[in-house]
């Protein structure tokens, strides 16, 4: 079977294994090693903005630890109603944020826009009887594979600053959006993150093994996250192996090359989808209208993927998706 289930199922990139082997020697425990200490400078160079970078083992932890710097237990986080923090994190935001509320907003392609956010939060009375918004969380790329443009991010950042709200980005597929937006690695990274205050920079879906990065563009907030990370059970005693994975993928822009390959595979599949596509393909996910019988026919042909509601399917390409497999899937869909 040819798998298009999820980029979580992809193999670990050789550069990650090489970096972990190179780190396989005695060093200081926890985050006191040389590789962990290097992360701040490497990400500052990448984004062209001073930042602090901390490793964690999961995207859920990265999101929630970052949001913990922005939202008090009595506050709320504005997010899309289909966001990962709402739909797929098992209540972790409420757990990490000690009961803070998620405030749902609508938006095409699972993206948020200032006018939709205002429509939701403006009716909230400014008194102790109602939960006040403290932060906005967006996803890049969105849950439907849509990428925020630099102009859209600039507008959201301006809105957040005007309303004195923190702006967080769930970047599980941040690399795919950066690759879609193009340019050099630094240009792409800047364009893909805009003026956000914190970013959960995903590596696992893009060829990593078990390391994600929490990026804080207010370095003073990093100490807050360090204490929360320990309390949450995410301070690993051999943290150098997580730092090694992340730095190994930054070296030579492996993170961007991997994402560009996954995006190209998605575009190849999209050629066979035509009007079946439910959303523009702006990263490495495709959402395709397919009946139950058509989905069964594709599976009988040898493709694995997830159903997405009653009459649709989701296909996800990865850094190691073979060109011939992407072409074959596109042709199989076109032939239905």
N, C-alpha and C positions, 0 to 999 in steps of 0.2 A: 504494500500500500504506500502511496505517496502522500505524505502528511502536509496538510495546510491548516492544521488545527490551531496552532499558536506558535509564535516565535519563542515562547517559554520552553517549547519542546526541542528547540534547535541544539546542536552540539556546542561545546565550549570552543572558542577560537584558539588556535595554536599559540597566538601571542600571549594569551592569558596563562596557559600552561607553562610557557617559557618564563614568564614573569614570576610565577609562583615558585618554580624550581630555583630561579635566581635568588629568591627571598628565603630559601630553605636553609637558613643558618641561624645561629643564636643572635638575638637582638633583644632590646628592651620589650617587656610585655605590654599588653593593652594597646594604647595609642602613643606610646613613648618611643617607638622605633623610628628609624631614619625615613622609611617610606611614608609613614603616616604624617611625619613632619613636613614632607615635601609637597603634600597635596595642596595646601593653601596657595603656594607660589605657582604651581602648575595651572590651577584653575583661574587664578588671577590673570595669568598670561593668556589663557584661552578666552576669557570673557572681556579682557581689557578693562576690568573693574576690580577693585580690591574686594576680596571675598574670603570667607573661611569655608573649608570643606571637611566634612566628617564622613567616614564610612559607616554603613549599616548593612544588614544582611538581606533586607526585604524592602520592596517599594512601599508597602503599607507602613512600615516603621519610618521610612524616609518622609512620607507625607505627613504622618501624624506628629513626628518630632518637630518638623518644620512649622506646622500649624500651631504647635504648642507655644511657640515664641510670639504668636500673634493674637491668640484668642484665650480669654479667661474662661473658667468653668461656667460663668453665668452668661457668656456671650454666644454668638452664632457665627458660623462660617457659611457664606453664600456660595453655592455650587449649583451646577446643572443637575436636574433631577435624575439624569442617567449617568452621572459622574461615577468614577470608580470608588471614590470615598463613600458614596451613598449606596451603591448597588453591590459592590464586590469586596468590601473590606470587613464584613462581619461585625459591624458596629465598633470597629477599632477607633475611629475618631472620637466617639463618645467615651470610650475607655481611656485613651491617652489624654484627652482633653477634660477628663473628669466631669463629663455630663454636658459639655457644650453642645449646642443644637446645630444641625445642618439645615440651612434655609434654602429651599429648592427654587430654582429659576428655570424657565423655559429658554430654548434657543435652538435654531436650526443647526443640524449636524452636530449636536451636543456641544456647541460653542456658546459662550456668553457674550453679551454686548451691553454697553453702559445703559442704554434705554430700557432693556429688559430687567436689568438689576434694579434700576431706579423704580420701575413699576412695581417691583416686589417689596423693596425696603422702605420706600417713601411713606406708605401707610402705617409703618410701625411707629407707635407713639414713643416719645422720648421720656419714658418713665419706668420705674422699677417693676411694673406689672407685665412688661413685654420684653422678650429677649432682643437685645440690641446686636446688630451686626458688628463684628470686629475685624473680619477678614473676608477676602474673596479667594476662592480656589478655582483655577482653570486647568485644563488638561491639554498638553501639547505633545503629540497630536491627540485630538479629541477621541472620545469613545467611538466615533464613527469615522476615524481616520482623516479628519479635517485638520488642516494646519492654520493657525492664526498667522495672519500677515503682520509685518512690522507695524503697519498703520493701525491695525486692529489692537495690537498689544500696546501701542503708544496711547490710544484712546482709553483703554482699560486702565493703564497705569495712571493717566491723568485723572480719571474718574476716582480711582482708589485714593489718590493723594488728596483730591478735593474733599472726599468724604472721610478722610482720616482712617482708612481701612488698609490693613496689610494685604499684599497681593502675593499669593502662593501659586506655584505652577507644579502640577503633577506631570513630570517628564518621563514617564515610563518608556515612551517612544519619542523622547526629545530628539534623539539623533536622527530619526527618520524625518522629522519636521525640518531640522537644520539642513539635512541633505536636500530636501525638497526646495527649500528657500535658496540654496546655492551659495556661491561665493567661496572665499577661503574659509578655513576652519574657524578662524576668529570672527570673520564677518557672519558666517552662518550661525555661529553660536550666539552672537549678539542679536542677530535678526530674530532668532527663534525664541529668545528669552525676554527681549524688550526690557522694560523697567520693573521687572518683578523683584520682590524683596527676598524670596526664597524659592529654591528649585530642588525638587527631588529628581536628580539626574539618573536616569535608568541605564544600566549596563547589562543586566541579566538577559533581557530580551534580545540584545544586540551582540551576543557572543560571550558575555560574562558567565561566571558560574554562580556566585552567591554574594555579590557585592554591588551596592548602589551608593550614590554619593548625595549627602545633604549639603546643598550650597546655600550659604547665607551671605547676602550682599551687605549686611550690617555685621561686620566681623565680631562686634561686641556681643551679639546674640549667641555666638558659638558656645560660650561657657554655659549658658542656659541649657542648650541642647546636650552638652556633655553630661551634665547632671541627670537630665531626663533619660538620656541613652542608657546610663548605668542603671538607673532605677527601673527601666523597662526591660532589663535583661539583654541589652544589645551591645554591651561593651565586651567584645570578645578578647580573650586573653592573648591570642596570637593574631592581633589585628593587622600585622604586617602583610598577611596573606590576602586580606581584603584590599588593602592599599595597593599591593602589587598588581592585582587584577585591574584596578582602575587606572593606575599609571601605565600599565602595559597596553591598555587600549587607547590611552591618550597619545602614547609614543607613535610617531609616524601617522597620526590621524586614523588609526585603525577604526575607531568608533564611527568616523564619518564615512570611510570607505565601506564598512560593513552595511551601514544604513543605506547608502546609495545603491548597493547591490540588491538589497531587499526591496527597495522602492522600484528599481528597474524591473525586477521580477513581477511585482504587482502590476506595473504598467503593461507588461507583456500579457498577463492574464486578462487585463481589462480590455485588450484589443478584441477578445472574443465575446465580451459581455454585452456590448452595445447598449441598448435601452434598458437592459436588465439591471444596470447599475443603479443603486439607490442613492449613492452619494459620490461626488467627485473623489478620485483616488489621489490623495495628497500625502500619502505615507506608504505603509506596507500592508494595509488592510483593505479588503473589498467586501462590500455588502451587496448581495446579488439576489434579485427576485427569481425564485425557483420553486416550482410546485413540489409536493411530496414525491411524486413519481419521477420527476426530473432529478431530484436529489438522490433518490435510490439508484437511478441509472448511472449517475456519476460515481457513486460508491461501488457499484458493480464493475465499473471501468477501472477502479483501483485508486480512487482519491478519498482521502479522509479530511473532514472539515466539520464545523459545528453548524447545526440548524440555528436560525436566528428568527424565532417567531414561527408563525404558521406557514408562511409562503416565502421564506428567504433563507439564505445561508451566508456565513462569514468565512472568508478565506484569508489566511495570513501567510505572507511570505517571510523568509528569514535571510540572515546573512549568508547562509550556506544552501539556499534553494538553488537547485541546478537549473540552468537556463532551459534545458530540454524539458524539464518537468513543468516549468511555467508555461512554455509554449504548448505542451500537450494539454494542460488544463484549459488554457484559453480556447484551443481548438475543440476540446470536448464540450465546453459550454456553448460555443458557437454552433455545434452540430446538433444540439438538442431540438 
